[in-house]
Each structure stands twice: as structure tokens, then as C-alpha cells.
């Protein structure tokens, strides 16, 4: 994926949506108050997958891998913002 970074700003929650056939998949990246980082993927049926990382570089690498997987599965995006 070229030119896109999910790097999480300190104490920021970052949300992205991907769309496929009128359904939406949500990805969230956030720095945890207890330390470390969390990557949460919420599927259209509401099921969630959560991964934890101690290092922001590991989170960023995994985020790029997830985007590659999602786009190969036909999802478009990302669409999103930082809160």
C-alpha cells in the first residue's frame, strides 16, 4: 500500500471504514491508557478481532498487513479520521 500510514498519534483514536457491497468493516487503532496499542477490527456482523502491541512500529506494520488483506478481499477504502 503506497503513501498511507495508520500511525497513531499519542492518545488519539483512529478509525477507518472499508466498504464492500454496501457493507462496512471498521478498523480502529488506539494507544491504551495502560500502555501499548490496540488494533480492533469489527466486521459487518459485529464480531470483533482485537490485537495488542507493545510497540507502535509493530502496530503500524500490522495495520499495513491488514489493509493489504482487506483490499485483496475486495474491500474499498480506507475512509476515516482521527478523533
Secondary structure as GFF3:
##gff-version 3
##sequence-region A 1 83
A	DSSP	beta_strand	13	20	.	.	.	ID=ss1
A	DSSP	beta_strand	23	31	.	.	.	ID=ss2
A	DSSP	beta_strand	37	42	.	.	.	ID=ss3
A	DSSP	beta_strand	48	53	.	.	.	ID=ss4
A	DSSP	alpha_helix	56	72	.	.	.	ID=ss5
A	DSSP	beta_strand	76	82	.	.	.	ID=ss6
###
